[in-house]
Amino acid sequence: MLFRPTTASDLDRILPLMVADPASRMTPENYRARLATGEYRPARTWLAEDSPDTAPLAVAVWWGDEDDDHPRALDALLVSDASAAVDARITLAADLLTAAHAAFAQGGTAEPAAFHLFLPGDWRERPDVVAALTWRQEAARRAGLGVTLERLRYEWTPGDGPAQPTGRLTFHPEPDDEVFVQLFRRVLEGTLDTGSRKDADRIGAEAQAREDVAFYREQMRGERAWWRVARTPDGEPVGFGLPSANPGGPVVGYLGVLPEHRGQGHVDEILAEITRILAVEAEAQLIRADTDLTNTPMAAAFLRLGYRNASRRLVLSAT
């Protein structure tokens, strides 16, 4: 069995494997579109084959922004024969991921990129989704991606109603990144966001805050001018909001309320302002947002503001 990155000449060989199923949205059209933008690359698409003269048995596709040197996420894991025995499918997929992870590590990737799977909201009650997910989850676990995080995905469109702040808070542009660094650092205290909490525990709140500001400024596609500090009418800061965008379009980038001001409904005001900015300045026809399944206050805020829970995202990671 040979595991290797693809080349341009492999394109027609791997496209037949890209058949969408209940746990994968990958299609030939989707792959070609992102190949054209540089988000997918032959070097970040790996295949398993018995020989170059036979059809590939499996393919894994990693995503990254067009300027990224390393992959950010595993987008798809597919095998050629859906009727193959589950154990054989798991072993094949796990070996493919393990080989690719080893190669990416030699290229400077410190930790394997997480596997992101988009699922319907009722996926636990759907045997077809559970079956399509289970073998992928076990293959990922064997390849070192054993930590599972479930996130809720929300969507808002203009048809879901206007999202306007009530005026309880005032919102101010702030050009000084250092102000946002300190706000990010303060909201990490008691945060219910699993990713932020784990990263802060690993490198410290100050370093994590600086990484967060750099990420939203340099890697996300939203305008820096959209960032807002939320204040009471007498000028006291209570939190902040970062409307943003990614390759898929406008997103609620980050929303934080300072610990001493939580539980007073400020999350609704900040979310409304983020939504307003994206609707007006980005002319957004669709805004997406994610939050952890366990972050019930944020989930409730999305629903109050007219966001709809469109799907769930399962993130399988190394830590």
C-alpha positions, -999 to 999 in steps of 0.1 A, spaced: 0 0 0 13 34 -9 3 66 9 14 99 -8 4 134 -17 -13 139 -50 1 156 -80 -18 176 -106 -20 145 -128 -39 126 -101 -69 149 -103 -91 128 -125 -82 97 -105 -93 111 -71 -125 130 -82 -146 98 -84 -140 92 -47 -155 126 -38 -191 115 -34 -209 134 -7 -224 113 21 -242 122 55 -209 130 72 -190 146 42 -199 175 20 -170 170 -4 -179 169 -41 -158 172 -73 -173 207 -78 -163 218 -43 -128 204 -46 -122 220 -80 -134 254 -68 -111 254 -37 -83 240 -57 -86 271 -80 -84 295 -50 -54 277 -34 -73 266 -4 -69 230 -15 -36 219 -30 -23 187 -45 4 186 -18 -23 188 9 -44 161 -7 -32 126 1 -43 93 -15 -39 56 -8 -33 32 -37 -20 -2 -44 -2 10 -74 -2 40 -98 -20 18 -123 -50 11 -102 -78 34 -89 -70 51 -55 -85 34 -25 -89 65 -3 -83 102 -3 -79 128 25 -82 166 18 -67 192 41 -77 229 39 -57 260 43 -59 296 33 -41 304 1 -12 321 20 -8 293 45 24 272 45 7 244 65 -28 229 65 -53 243 91 -80 216 89 -88 182 76 -119 187 54 -126 153 40 -117 116 45 -132 93 18 -127 56 8 -135 42 -26 -159 14 -16 -186 23 9 -196 -13 11 -161 -24 23 -159 -39 58 -159 -12 84 -127 -25 101 -109 -24 68 -121 10 60 -110 23 94 -76 8 91 -70 22 56 -82 57 66 -61 57 98 -30 46 80 -35 73 54 -39 100 80 -9 87 100 13 89 69 2 124 61 6 136 97 42 123 97 50 142 65 33 174 76 53 172 109 86 169 90 75 200 71 71 220 103 35 214 114 37 212 152 4 193 157 -19 175 133 -47 197 119 -81 190 134 -108 172 114 -139 192 110 -172 174 102 -204 192 95 -235 173 106 -272 179 108 -286 190 141 -303 157 147 -274 136 137 -276 113 168 -311 102 158 -301 94 122 -285 60 117 -271 70 82 -252 99 97 -240 79 127 -227 52 104 -209 76 81 -194 94 111 -183 64 133 -157 49 110 -142 84 104 -141 92 141 -123 59 149 -98 63 120 -91 99 133 -87 86 168 -62 60 157 -43 87 139 -40 109 170 -71 130 167 -88 116 199 -103 148 214 -139 156 204 -156 190 205 -191 196 193 -201 230 182 -234 245 171 -235 264 138 -260 293 135 -270 313 105 -287 347 101 -302 363 70 -320 396 66 -352 377 64 -347 366 100 -355 401 112 -335 432 120 -308 430 146 -304 464 162 -288 473 195 -313 489 220 -289 517 229 -281 503 264 -244 503 253 -224 525 230 -200 511 204 -166 526 195 -140 518 169 -106 514 185 -75 516 163 -51 505 191 -45 467 190 -32 468 226 -67 478 238 -81 446 223 -52 425 236 -62 435 271 -99 430 265 -92 395 251 -70 387 281 -97 398 305 -126 379 289 -105 346 290 -113 345 328 -142 321 332 -147 317 294 -170 289 283 -152 287 249 -133 254 250 -106 263 224 -98 296 240 -96 281 275 -73 253 264 -50 276 245 -48 300 275 -40 271 298 -12 261 275 6 293 268 -10 318 293 -37 344 290 -15 373 278 1 353 251 -32 338 240 -48 373 238 -20 385 215 -24 354 193 -61 360 191 -57 397 180 -30 387 155 -52 360 141 -83 382 135 -62 410 122 -39 390 98 -56 358 89 -94 365 89 -109 385 61 -130 410 80 -121 446 81 -101 458 111 -123 490 110 -153 468 120 -139 460 155 -159 476 183 -154 482 220 -187 482 239 -192 507 267 -218 518 291 -232 553 286 -208 566 312 -178 552 292 -170 520 312 -159 491 289 -181 460 292 -169 440 263 -161 439 226 -172 425 193 -153 415 162 -174 412 131 -153 393 105 -153 371 75 -136 339 63 -134 323 28 -171 313 32 -183 348 39 -193 370 68 -190 355 103 -195 365 139 -158 365 146 -155 370 183 -177 383 211 -166 389 247 -181 403 278 -159 412 307 -164 390 338 -178 417 361 -205 426 335 -217 391 326 -253 381 333 -268 415 324 -278 410 288 -248 427 273 -241 397 250 -273 404 231 -263 441 226 -229 432 213 -242 404 190 -268 428 176 -241 453 168 -219 427 151 -248 416 131 -257 452 122 -222 460 110 -220 429 88 -255 435 74 -248 472 66 -211 475 59 -205 440 44 -240 439 29 -242 403 42 -270 382 30 -259 353 52 -240 355 85 -226 324 102 -215 318 137 -203 288 158 -203 282 196 -195 252 217 -224 229 226 -217 235 262 -218 273 259 -255 276 266 -256 314 273 -241 321 238 -264 296 221 -294 313 238 -282 347 227 -280 336 190 -316 323 192 -329 355 208 -313 376 180 -330 355 153 -301 332 144 -311 296 134 -292 265 144 -285 252 109 -261 223 117 -234 210 141 -197 208 136 -177 180 152 -140 189 157 -116 160 162 -82 172 174 -50 160 190 -54 181 222 
